[in-house]
Amino acid sequence: MDVPLSMSPGLQKLPFIPTQTHEFKHWNSLIKHHAKLKDDHSILDTYTQMESLGVLPDKATLPLVLKACGQLQAVERGKKLHKAVLSAGLISDIRVQTALVDFYSKCGMLMNACKVFDEMTDRDLVSWNAMISGCVGCSEYQKALVLFSQMQNGNLKANSVTIVELLRACGELLELRLGKEIHGYCLRHGLFNSNPHVGASLMWLYMKFDPSIAALVFEMLDSRNTVSWNTMISGYVNIGDCLKSLQLFISMLIEGFKCDLVTLLVVIQACVEYGNFELGKQVHQLVIKFGYNSMHIVNALMNMYSKFSDFGSLYELFNSIPTKDAALWNSMLSCFIEKGFIDESIDILAKMHLEEIQINERTLVIIFPLCAHLSNGLVNGKSLHAYAFKIGQEKNKHIENSLVNMYAMFNLVEDATRIFTKMKFMDVVSYNVMISGLVHNQHNVQACEVFIQMLELEIKPNSQTVTSILAGFNGVKFLNVGRSIHGYVMKCGIQIDEYLNTALTEMYINCEDEETDASIWRALIGACRNYSNTHMAESAFENLIELEPTNAGNYVLLSNIYAAKGLWSEVKNLRLIVKNKGLKKPAGRSWIVIKSKLHLFAAGDKTHTQSNKIYKKLTFLLTSIKEMGYVPDLSWVLHDEDDDRKLARLSSHSEKLAVAFGLISVKGGSPILITKNLRICGDCHEFSKYVSKLTKRTIILRDASRFHHFVHGSCSCKDFW
């Protein structure tokens, strides 16, 4: 196991300090010693002794004590120290004031930090950095950017610390344009290569928008280190490109860089997600070679062996750990329960008992679902419930959620409801468990009542909530209820994930009601595209062509999904079906009326009298919104050709031309009103959202499915049409 730094050999020996001395220089020396060792607990222990003797640290060591308070979230201790500083008249020192700003920020008390900062008569760069960092740490990203602007007005130049925090704020706000401006500031003032964290922060920012730019920044670094490699490797994992992440990791090793704990943790995750077990096992050998034995790396390796069902290696790894705590046993137990290995899970529990490992609240949450698979599961579940009461965890929110779920699985709805109604702290997970349990037991009306109660308490449902509710209203007689819930989802902007989209599609398929509008099927097929759910899209498509057998546009919807997945043979088959049926897809057209005159546009159209102005405006719009984060989605081009040709087609869709012409022609901030004869493509939809934000203009586009109101970067359809 890792040896604590304070116990490592060869460190400077602790100076002898008389316990009753009032000479603060000796105490200050002791605090500085602990600070070098980064031993925050010892710093506070030393300060406690000083406090008992009425000795206050001086201006040089007060910041160290306040920093320790912030690191350990010792709020009351820090507040008390603040009062002592005021009483001693030390508050005017800029180092002490900055330390107070940092302390309050780290404890999430931003208002207190701002108060101290505002009362400062003199501020240096360190003070500004502390306040900006505090705002970023408390998720007040816009305030951090405002502070930077104020700092520049005071003729102070940012350093690498400032830049790192500002880039983080830009990333969280998705402010690519401002991020690029800060990048330019770095280059102009020689900050780009001054600190490896600046380059890493730039790569992190660009990875959110365009990984190719992040890779370019990586290539431009004068010198790379482990931090820069880790940023790129983890960045690719975060965007789902695990193959690129693993290739970069191999390059890192080839170039002779030593990976650290962070590298290995991310690479193990990438191996699991990409399915490369052989490389994962080699990474395990690197872990052994470099001597990393933290519990984080052990848990990651255990998870990997579990995912690849190599339980022999899992047991070998587990048994190689000489001292196993409850957390490690819980990880082992979780691996087997997730795989459905009931007997093995029970065996692990028995071994925990023999090893006298105390079952904690995490263990209980893990093993409650196990009860449903046991012949005497209810008896065991009640015993665990009693044990939770015994150790004082019966009111733990996670345990209460698990108890509600367990009793519902055993059809004991009254017991589940009794626990649920007595909960003091309920969140969306609590309501999801209760609603799911009621639906499981066919108490659908009661589930609906709980759902309404949830709304009254202003606890916002998520996709899992709605998926559970829809499961209880799945049939022709409940179609109106299902439609109402679907409407609520649209109105409130609940994210329609893969599971909710499947639930909605299945609801309409199972209902088989003549009143199910074709537009609903088209919207569901469109949503299936977002989750590459080809099977569900095909089921919805069959229902759609029964309603509209001669609408060639419906075949295009399914063709879009095939094209997005690169299934070009399926695209060709659909085109052949359309041709054999004698169907013709009308050419896409968009039009706008200006002063009673209709202006019609087709894709790539250059026949308009103001064509040059329109394309110049469109180029400006595309360039500007790319700086805001817009990335053209080439999957909407239904042709098997190179990316340059796809981009050229995509950039001149009729909707984009109509929007550009509307912005040229409609003055005074009036809405841009456009009509299209077909369904708007996903890329033009995204384009319109960005343009509405860029120009601060409302764009109203009526396509074959519905009206789309684009305002401030959002659409009224909530991206479901």
SEFISE-430669 format. One record per residue (C-alpha): residue number from 1; residue in three letters; x, y, z. Coordinates in steps of 0.02 Angstrom, whole numbers, always signed. Each point is the difference from the previous one (the first is absolute). Last residue first. Layout:
# SEFISE-430669
nr|rest|x|y|z
NUM|ALA|X|Y|Z
...
This chain:
# SEFISE-430669
nr|rest|x|y|z
721|TRP|-1987|+824|-1726
720|PHE|+95|-17|+164
719|ASP|+141|+127|+22
718|LYS|-95|+91|+139
717|CYS|-133|+42|-132
716|SER|-2|+184|+54
715|CYS|+181|+19|-56
714|SER|+144|+71|+100
713|GLY|+148|+113|-43
712|HIS|-76|+165|+58
711|VAL|-166|-33|-92
710|PHE|-35|-125|-140
709|HIS|-186|-32|-16
708|HIS|-28|-159|-102
707|PHE|-175|-28|-68
706|ARG|-48|-179|-39
705|SER|+24|-155|-107
704|ALA|+14|+53|-182
703|ASP|+104|+153|+48
702|ARG|-50|+169|+70
701|LEU|+152|+102|+51
700|ILE|-10|+145|+121
699|ILE|+167|+87|+29
698|THR|+10|+124|+144
697|ARG|+151|+115|-9
696|LYS|+140|+23|+127
695|THR|+122|-14|-147
694|LEU|+117|-129|+79
693|LYS|-132|-88|+105
692|SER|-124|-15|-143
691|VAL|+144|-54|-113
690|TYR|+49|-140|+121
689|LYS|-176|-71|+7
688|SER|-21|+16|-189
687|PHE|+161|-99|-32
686|GLU|-57|-138|+118
685|HIS|-163|-19|-98
684|CYS|+96|+12|-164
683|ASP|+108|-145|+62
682|GLY|-149|-104|+53
681|CYS|-89|+16|-167
680|ILE|-163|+96|-9
679|ARG|-147|-109|-54
678|LEU|-61|+38|-174
677|ASN|-96|+145|-82
676|LYS|+95|+134|+94
675|THR|-70|+165|+61
674|ILE|+97|+148|+70
673|LEU|-49|+148|+110
672|ILE|+147|+104|+67
671|PRO|-62|+93|+153
670|SER|+14|+191|+3
669|GLY|+162|+74|+71
668|GLY|-12|+162|-98
667|LYS|+41|-68|-172
666|VAL|-55|-149|-102
665|SER|+98|-9|-165
664|ILE|+177|-52|+42
663|LEU|-52|-110|+147
662|GLY|-135|-80|-106
661|PHE|+124|-36|-141
660|ALA|+116|-92|+122
659|VAL|-146|-98|+73
658|ALA|-64|-47|-174
657|LEU|+173|-59|-54
656|LYS|+18|-105|+158
655|GLU|-171|-80|-25
654|SER|+41|-41|-184
653|HIS|+155|-100|+48
652|SER|+161|+84|-57
651|SER|+121|-49|+138
650|LEU|-55|-182|+1
649|ARG|+43|-29|-183
648|ALA|+173|+79|+17
647|LEU|+31|-96|+161
646|LYS|-45|-165|-84
645|ARG|+116|+38|-145
644|ASP|+142|+36|+121
643|ASP|-41|-155|+103
642|ASP|+21|-124|-143
641|GLU|-150|-87|-79
640|ASP|-136|-126|+44
639|HIS|-149|+116|-16
638|LEU|-140|+29|+124
637|VAL|+77|+154|+82
636|TRP|-73|+14|+175
635|SER|+148|-98|+70
634|LEU|+109|+151|-41
633|ASP|-49|+88|+161
632|PRO|+82|+171|-13
631|VAL|+78|+51|+168
630|TYR|-69|+155|+86
629|GLY|+104|+50|+152
628|MET|-13|+190|+8
627|GLU|+149|+21|-118
626|LYS|-93|-113|-121
625|ILE|-145|+121|+20
624|SER|+101|+143|-71
623|THR|+73|-93|-150
622|LEU|-170|-70|-50
621|LEU|-86|+169|+17
620|PHE|+135|+92|-100
619|THR|-6|-131|-138
618|LEU|-190|+15|-3
617|LYS|+11|+190|-17
616|LYS|+120|-16|-147
615|TYR|-110|-135|-74
614|ILE|-154|+113|+11
613|LYS|+91|+155|-65
612|ASN|+62|-95|-154
611|SER|-172|-77|-31
610|GLN|-92|+166|+3
609|THR|-90|-30|-166
608|HIS|-38|-178|+52
607|THR|+57|-136|-119
606|LYS|+142|-66|+108
605|ASP|-91|-145|+84
604|GLY|+111|-130|+84
603|ALA|-153|-78|+82
602|ALA|-158|+84|-64
601|PHE|-65|+174|+42
600|LEU|-163|+94|-35
599|HIS|-28|+185|+32
598|LEU|-184|+47|+7
597|LYS|-44|+186|-17
596|SER|-129|+80|+114
595|LYS|+131|+117|+75
594|ILE|+116|-145|+40
593|VAL|-71|-178|+1
592|ILE|+120|-141|+40
591|TRP|+21|-167|-84
590|SER|+83|-167|+26
589|ARG|-1|-142|-127
588|GLY|+53|-182|+9
587|ALA|-34|-95|-159
586|PRO|-154|-108|+11
585|LYS|+36|-184|+33
584|LYS|-75|-101|-140
583|LEU|-90|-164|+18
582|GLY|-16|-123|-143
581|LYS|-3|-146|+120
580|ASN|+153|-73|-87
579|LYS|+94|+166|+21
578|VAL|-41|+15|+185
577|ILE|+51|-181|+27
576|LEU|+163|+30|-95
575|ARG|+38|+153|+107
574|LEU|-31|-105|+154
573|ASN|+119|-135|-61
572|LYS|+134|+131|-37
571|VAL|-10|+69|+177
570|GLU|+9|-178|+68
569|SER|+160|-29|-100
568|TRP|+67|+165|+68
567|LEU|-12|-53|+181
566|GLY|+124|+133|+59
565|LYS|-90|+23|+167
564|ALA|-56|+178|-44
563|ALA|-50|-64|-174
562|TYR|-115|-133|+74
561|ILE|-82|+127|+114
560|ASN|-25|+126|-141
559|SER|-72|-138|-110
558|LEU|-133|-30|+132
557|LEU|-53|+182|-13
556|VAL|+18|-2|-190
555|TYR|-127|-140|-11
554|ASN|-125|+113|+86
553|GLY|+33|+134|-130
552|ALA|-64|-117|-136
551|ASN|-177|+20|+66
550|THR|-104|-129|-95
549|PRO|-29|-124|+142
548|GLU|-52|+134|+126
547|LEU|-90|-83|+146
546|GLU|+69|-174|-31
545|ILE|+165|+84|-45
544|LEU|+10|+71|+176
543|ASN|-36|-161|+93
542|GLU|+140|-91|-93
541|PHE|+115|+149|+32
540|ALA|-29|-12|+188
539|SER|+62|-180|-2
538|GLU|+149|+47|-111
537|ALA|+45|+142|+118
536|MET|-5|-120|+148
535|HIS|+124|-116|-86
534|THR|+114|+140|-60
533|ASN|+25|+79|+172
532|SER|+150|+109|-45
531|TYR|-41|+106|+153
530|ASN|-29|+167|-90
529|ARG|-76|-92|-148
528|CYS|-134|-75|+112
527|ALA|-54|+179|+37
526|GLY|-38|+29|-184
525|ILE|-98|-163|-7
524|LEU|-99|+60|+151
523|ALA|-36|+168|-80
522|ARG|-57|-85|-162
521|TRP|-113|-118|+99
520|ILE|-77|+148|+91
519|SER|-26|+92|-165
518|ALA|-96|-150|-67
517|ASP|-132|+32|+134
516|THR|-55|-140|+114
515|GLU|-189|+12|-17
514|GLU|-12|-169|-83
513|ASP|+62|-82|+159
512|GLU|+129|-137|-3
511|CYS|+25|+26|+188
510|ASN|+150|-115|+8
509|ILE|+93|+97|-134
508|TYR|-40|+168|+81
507|MET|+60|-56|+170
506|GLU|+150|-92|-73
505|THR|+59|+160|-84
504|LEU|-19|+100|+160
503|ALA|+91|-132|+104
502|THR|+141|-14|-129
501|ASN|+22|+190|+1
500|LEU|+3|-4|+189
499|TYR|+135|-133|+1
498|GLU|+109|+83|-132
497|ASP|-6|+170|+83
496|ILE|-134|+132|-21
495|GLN|+66|+142|+109
494|ILE|-145|+83|+89
493|GLY|-36|+167|-84
492|CYS|-148|+45|+110
491|LYS|-125|+19|-142
490|MET|+61|-150|-99
489|VAL|-4|-118|+148
488|TYR|-170|+68|+51
487|GLY|-66|-37|-174
486|HIS|+62|-180|+10
485|ILE|-86|-14|+169
484|SER|-162|+64|-78
483|ARG|+21|-122|-145
482|GLY|+22|-144|+120
481|VAL|-157|+50|+94
480|ASN|-95|+12|-165
479|LEU|+63|-172|-52
478|PHE|-52|-82|+163
477|LYS|-146|-97|-74
476|VAL|+111|-58|-144
475|GLY|+135|-72|+113
474|ASN|+158|+42|+95
473|PHE|-41|+111|+146
472|GLY|+104|-76|+139
471|ALA|+158|-13|-105
470|LEU|-25|+183|-47
469|ILE|+22|+49|+183
468|SER|+165|-94|+14
467|THR|+70|+80|-160
466|VAL|-58|+170|+62
465|THR|+97|-15|+162
464|GLN|+153|-73|-89
463|SER|+3|+147|-121
462|ASN|+10|+125|+142
461|PRO|-131|+76|+112
460|LYS|+27|+174|+76
459|ILE|-37|+9|+185
458|GLU|-112|+152|+11
457|LEU|-94|-67|+152
456|GLU|-161|+5|-103
455|LEU|+88|-96|-139
454|MET|+49|-140|+118
453|GLN|-176|-7|+69
452|ILE|-63|-23|-179
451|PHE|+120|-146|-26
450|VAL|-53|-76|+167
449|GLU|-181|+12|-59
448|CYS|+45|-82|-167
447|ALA|+82|-144|+94
446|GLN|-159|-16|+104
445|VAL|-101|-16|-161
444|ASN|+122|-130|-68
443|HIS|+1|-117|+149
442|GLN|+50|-141|-118
441|ASN|+129|-72|+123
440|HIS|+146|+47|-114
439|VAL|-86|+167|-29
438|LEU|+2|+34|+187
437|GLY|+184|-50|+15
436|SER|+50|+109|-149
435|ILE|-92|+149|+76
434|MET|+84|-25|+169
433|VAL|+175|-24|-73
432|ASN|-19|+150|-115
431|TYR|-64|+107|+144
430|SER|+153|-40|+106
429|VAL|+118|+28|-148
428|VAL|-79|+171|-34
427|ASP|+40|+56|+177
426|MET|-75|-33|+171
425|PHE|+72|+55|+166
424|LYS|-115|-26|+149
423|MET|-62|-174|-49
422|LYS|-156|-51|+97
421|THR|-110|-12|-155
420|PHE|+125|-114|-88
419|ILE|+17|-119|+147
418|ARG|-189|-21|+13
417|THR|-17|-17|-189
416|ALA|+124|-144|-7
415|ASP|-87|-86|+145
414|GLU|-171|+24|-80
413|VAL|+64|-60|-169
412|LEU|+63|-166|+66
411|ASN|+10|-79|-174
410|PHE|+170|-77|+39
409|MET|+80|+115|-129
408|ALA|-90|+147|+83
407|TYR|+79|-47|+167
406|MET|+173|+2|-79
405|ASN|-21|+164|-95
404|VAL|-64|+93|+152
403|LEU|+143|-73|+102
402|SER|+130|+53|-130
401|ASN|-67|+178|+0
400|GLU|+5|+2|+190
399|ILE|+179|-63|-5
398|HIS|+51|+140|-119
397|LYS|-88|+131|+105
396|ASN|+80|-56|+164
395|LYS|-142|-1|+126
394|GLU|+25|-184|+44
393|GLN|+185|+32|+23
392|GLY|+10|-4|+190
391|ILE|+102|-160|+12
390|LYS|-148|-95|+75
389|PHE|-126|+72|-122
388|ALA|+106|-58|-147
387|TYR|+11|-170|+85
386|ALA|-190|-8|+13
385|HIS|-15|+36|-185
384|LEU|+131|-132|-35
383|SER|-104|-124|+99
382|LYS|-154|+54|-97
381|GLY|+92|-34|-162
380|ASN|+58|-170|+60
379|VAL|-179|-49|+42
378|LEU|-59|+68|-167
377|GLY|+136|-93|-93
376|ASN|-41|-173|+69
375|SER|+16|-83|-170
374|LEU|+129|+131|-50
373|HIS|-1|+98|-164
372|ALA|-97|+152|+64
371|CYS|+118|+12|+149
370|LEU|+147|+43|-112
369|PRO|-77|+172|-35
368|PHE|+33|+45|+184
367|ILE|+183|-54|-15
366|ILE|+79|+156|-76
365|VAL|-95|+128|+104
364|LEU|+42|-99|+157
363|THR|+184|-7|-42
362|ARG|+3|+189|-26
361|GLU|-83|+26|+170
360|ASN|+134|-101|+88
359|ILE|+26|-186|+33
358|GLN|+145|-18|+120
357|ILE|+134|-119|-61
356|GLU|+24|-135|+131
355|GLU|+102|-106|-122
354|LEU|-126|-141|+27
353|HIS|-145|+120|-35
352|MET|+83|+67|-156
351|LYS|+27|-180|-54
350|ALA|-187|-35|+18
349|LEU|-42|+154|-103
348|ILE|+121|-58|-134
347|ASP|-85|-172|-4
346|ILE|-170|+84|-18
345|SER|+66|+94|-151
344|GLU|+70|-160|-74
343|ASP|-170|-84|+17
342|ILE|-89|+147|-81
341|PHE|+108|+27|-153
340|GLY|-113|+125|-89
339|LYS|+143|+93|-84
338|GLU|-42|+159|+96
337|ILE|-4|-102|+161
336|PHE|+173|-70|-35
335|CYS|+86|+167|-31
334|SER|-94|+85|+144
333|LEU|+67|-127|+124
332|MET|+179|+30|-54
331|SER|-23|+188|+12
330|ASN|-81|-17|+172
329|TRP|+145|-107|+59
328|LEU|+120|+136|-55
327|ALA|-100|+136|+88
326|ALA|-11|-105|+159
325|ASP|+190|-7|+16
324|LYS|+115|-134|-66
323|THR|+178|-8|+66
322|PRO|+116|-117|-95
321|ILE|-67|+36|-174
320|SER|+53|-148|-108
319|ASN|-165|-91|+37
318|PHE|-98|+131|-97
317|LEU|+116|-7|-149
316|GLU|-6|-190|-7
315|TYR|-189|+2|+22
314|LEU|-21|+119|-146
313|SER|+126|-99|-104
312|GLY|-107|-155|+21
311|PHE|-158|+102|-23
310|ASP|+44|+47|-179
309|SER|-176|+54|-48
308|PHE|+61|+143|-112
307|LYS|-101|+126|+100
306|SER|+56|-82|+164
305|TYR|+184|+5|-49
304|MET|-17|+185|-41
303|ASN|-96|+42|+160
302|MET|+135|-84|+103
301|LEU|+132|+99|-94
300|ALA|-90|+165|+36
299|ASN|-23|-48|+183
298|VAL|+186|-39|+18
297|ILE|+47|+163|-85
296|HIS|-106|+103|+119
295|MET|+56|-103|+150
294|SER|+177|+59|-25
293|ASN|+131|-128|-46
292|TYR|+109|+81|-133
291|GLY|+169|-87|+0
290|PHE|+56|+56|-173
289|LYS|+23|-180|-60
288|ILE|-160|-63|+83
287|VAL|-104|+136|-81
286|LEU|+91|-31|-164
285|GLN|-51|-183|+12
284|HIS|-181|+54|+23
283|VAL|+19|+105|-157
282|GLN|+47|-160|-91
281|LYS|-161|-81|+62
280|GLY|-100|+148|-67
279|LEU|+90|-13|-167
278|GLU|-62|-179|-16
277|PHE|-176|+48|+58
276|ASN|-30|+125|-139
275|GLY|-189|+23|+10
274|TYR|-5|+185|-43
273|GLU|-90|+46|+161
272|VAL|+105|-115|+109
271|CYS|+166|+48|-80
270|ALA|-47|+185|+12
269|GLN|-36|-18|+188
268|ILE|+169|-84|+24
267|VAL|+79|+142|-99
266|VAL|-80|+131|+112
265|LEU|+60|-83|+161
264|LEU|+173|-28|-73
263|THR|+24|+180|-52
262|VAL|-61|+66|+168
261|LEU|+121|-113|+96
260|ASP|+150|+61|-100
259|CYS|+68|-44|-171
258|LYS|+185|+16|-34
257|PHE|+40|+84|-164
256|GLY|+121|-90|-114
255|GLU|-67|+48|-172
254|ILE|-60|-180|-24
253|LEU|-96|+8|+165
252|MET|-93|+158|-50
251|SER|-33|-70|-174
250|ILE|-84|-151|+82
249|PHE|-109|+117|+103
248|LEU|-44|+99|-156
247|GLN|-59|-159|-87
246|LEU|-104|-43|+155
245|SER|-86|+170|+0
244|LYS|-31|-8|-188
243|LEU|-86|-168|+24
242|CYS|-99|+67|+149
241|ASP|-85|+134|-104
240|GLY|-151|+22|+115
239|ILE|+13|+188|+26
238|ASN|+61|-24|+179
237|VAL|+124|-135|-53
236|TYR|+77|+118|-127
235|GLY|+21|+134|+132
234|SER|+75|-125|+124
233|ILE|+143|-37|-122
232|MET|+23|+182|-49
231|THR|+4|+65|+178
230|ASN|+109|-144|+59
229|TRP|+131|+37|-132
228|SER|+5|+184|+51
227|VAL|+16|-44|+186
226|THR|+133|-133|-33
225|ASN|+114|+127|-83
224|ARG|+16|+78|-169
223|SER|+128|+129|-51
222|ASP|-13|+135|-129
221|LEU|-188|-32|-17
220|MET|-59|+24|-179
219|GLU|-48|-184|-25
218|PHE|-118|+5|+150
217|VAL|-78|+161|-65
216|LEU|-31|-89|-167
215|ALA|-78|-150|+91
214|ALA|-119|+119|+91
213|ILE|-43|+77|-169
212|SER|-39|-174|-70
211|PRO|-106|-40|+154
210|ASP|-126|+135|-49
209|PHE|-124|+71|+124
208|LYS|+21|-74|+174
207|MET|+177|-56|-42
206|TYR|+40|+183|-31
205|LEU|-20|+43|+184
204|TRP|+98|-149|+67
203|MET|+140|+36|-125
202|LEU|+6|+181|+58
201|SER|+4|-55|+182
200|ALA|+144|-122|-34
199|GLY|+99|+136|-89
198|VAL|-23|+116|+149
197|HIS|+37|-141|+124
196|PRO|+171|-28|-78
195|ASN|+53|+175|+55
194|SER|+95|+132|-97
193|ASN|-31|-83|-169
192|PHE|-154|+99|-47
191|LEU|+36|+146|+116
190|GLY|+110|+102|-116
189|HIS|-108|+156|+7
188|ARG|-64|-2|-180
187|LEU|-22|-190|-3
186|CYS|-95|-3|+164
185|TYR|-112|+146|-54
184|GLY|-40|-95|-160
183|HIS|-56|-151|+103
182|ILE|-104|+119|+106
181|GLU|-84|+60|-160
180|LYS|-27|-181|-52
179|GLY|-85|-36|+165
178|LEU|-110|+153|-27
177|ARG|-57|-73|-166
176|LEU|-23|-174|+72
175|GLU|-116|+54|+140
174|LEU|-74|-168|+49
173|LEU|-37|+73|+172
172|GLU|+93|-143|+85
171|GLY|+142|+13|-125
170|CYS|+12|+189|+14
169|ALA|+9|-13|+190
168|ARG|+138|-131|-12
167|LEU|+94|+111|-119
166|LEU|-14|+143|+125
165|GLU|+69|-107|+142
164|VAL|+151|-58|-101
163|ILE|+33|+177|-62
162|THR|+3|+77|+173
161|VAL|+127|-129|+63
160|SER|+108|+25|-156
159|ASN|+14|+187|+31
158|ALA|-121|+139|-37
157|LYS|+61|+178|-17
156|LEU|-55|+134|+122
155|ASN|-40|+172|-70
154|GLY|-148|+27|+118
153|ASN|-120|-9|-147
152|GLN|+72|-172|-32
151|MET|-59|-58|+171
150|GLN|-176|+63|-36
149|SER|-7|-106|-159
148|PHE|+65|-150|+97
147|LEU|-133|+29|+132
146|VAL|-135|-3|-135
145|LEU|+67|-168|-62
144|ALA|-6|-73|+176
143|LYS|-177|+65|+22
142|GLN|-52|-96|-157
141|TYR|+74|-160|+70
140|GLU|-87|+2|+169
139|SER|+22|-188|+16
138|CYS|+65|+13|+181
137|GLY|+175|-53|-53
136|VAL|-6|+124|-144
135|CYS|-49|+141|+118
134|GLY|+137|-49|+123
133|SER|+131|-8|-138
132|ILE|-47|+178|-51
131|MET|+12|+58|+182
130|ALA|+167|-87|+33
129|ASN|+69|+60|-167
128|TRP|-48|+179|+42
127|SER|+89|-12|+167
126|VAL|+156|-78|-77
125|LEU|+6|+137|-132
124|ASP|+5|+135|+134
123|ARG|-142|+87|+87
122|ASP|+8|+151|+114
121|THR|-147|+75|+94
120|MET|-80|-171|+32
119|GLU|-181|+17|+58
118|ASP|-68|-70|-164
117|PHE|+108|-156|+18
116|VAL|-58|-35|+178
115|LYS|-182|+20|-52
114|CYS|+27|-104|-158
113|ALA|+71|-144|+104
112|ASN|-148|+9|+119
111|MET|-120|-6|-148
110|LEU|+98|-146|-74
109|MET|-23|-115|+148
108|GLY|+36|-163|-91
107|CYS|+131|-55|+126
106|LYS|+138|+23|-130
105|SER|-62|+176|-32
104|TYR|-2|+46|+185
103|PHE|+179|-58|+22
102|ASP|+66|+82|-159
101|VAL|-74|+168|+44
100|LEU|+68|-18|+177
99|ALA|+174|-40|-69
98|THR|-8|+155|-110
97|GLN|-42|+107|+152
96|VAL|+145|-76|+99
95|ARG|+124|+31|-141
94|ILE|-64|+178|-26
93|ASP|+28|+47|+183
92|SER|-140|+117|+58
91|ILE|-86|-139|+98
90|LEU|+141|-12|+127
89|GLY|-82|+112|+130
88|ALA|+4|-134|+136
87|SER|-189|+2|+21
86|LEU|-29|-15|-187
85|VAL|+122|-146|-13
84|ALA|-85|-85|+148
83|LYS|-169|+18|-87
82|HIS|+71|-79|-158
81|LEU|+74|-141|+105
80|LYS|-174|-37|+67
79|LYS|-68|-5|-177
78|GLY|+139|-120|-52
77|ARG|-34|-118|+146
76|GLU|-187|+5|-38
75|VAL|+29|-44|-183
74|ALA|+127|-139|+18
73|GLN|-22|-56|-181
72|LEU|+164|-97|+15
71|GLN|+84|+91|-145
70|GLY|-77|+166|+50
69|CYS|+54|-14|+181
68|ALA|+176|-50|-58
67|LYS|+6|+155|-109
66|LEU|-52|+106|+148
65|VAL|+143|-73|+104
64|LEU|+126|+33|-139
63|PRO|-67|+177|-28
62|LEU|+27|+36|+186
61|THR|+183|-54|-15
60|ALA|+79|+157|-74
59|LYS|-116|+125|+84
58|ASP|+39|-72|+172
57|PRO|-83|-148|+85
56|LEU|-103|+42|+156
55|VAL|+55|-58|+174
54|GLY|-130|-4|+139
53|LEU|+71|-161|+73
52|SER|-154|-102|-47
51|GLU|+4|+82|-172
50|MET|+180|-55|-27
49|GLN|-47|-180|+41
48|THR|-147|+10|-122
47|TYR|+116|+76|-132
46|THR|+114|-151|+16
45|ASP|-147|-118|-25
44|LEU|-56|+104|-148
43|ILE|+171|-14|-83
42|SER|+9|-185|+45
41|HIS|-164|-32|-92
40|ASP|+60|+97|-152
39|ASP|+156|-106|-25
38|LYS|+63|+65|-167
37|LEU|+176|-54|+56
36|LYS|+66|+176|-34
35|ALA|-153|+68|+92
34|HIS|+42|-107|+152
33|HIS|+171|+82|+9
32|LYS|-75|+172|-24
31|ILE|-117|-31|+146
30|LEU|+147|-54|+110
29|SER|+102|+154|-44
28|ASN|-149|+109|+40
27|TRP|-14|-84|+169
26|HIS|+184|+37|+35
25|LYS|-19|+180|-58
24|PHE|-153|+17|+114
23|GLU|+101|+4|+158
22|HIS|-133|-43|+129
21|THR|+85|-162|+48
20|GLN|-103|-130|+94
19|THR|+24|-149|-115
18|PRO|+186|+29|-27
17|ILE|+27|-37|-187
16|PHE|+138|-118|-55
15|PRO|+22|+13|-188
14|LEU|-79|-140|-103
13|LYS|+130|-98|-96
12|GLN|+20|+42|-184
11|LEU|-53|-148|-104
10|GLY|+116|-146|-31
9|PRO|-126|-137|+32
8|SER|-184|+20|-47
7|MET|-124|+7|+144
6|SER|-67|+175|-37
5|LEU|-19|-48|-183
4|PRO|-119|-141|+43
3|VAL|+61|-164|-77
2|ASP|-113|-64|-138
1|MET|-53|-182|+21
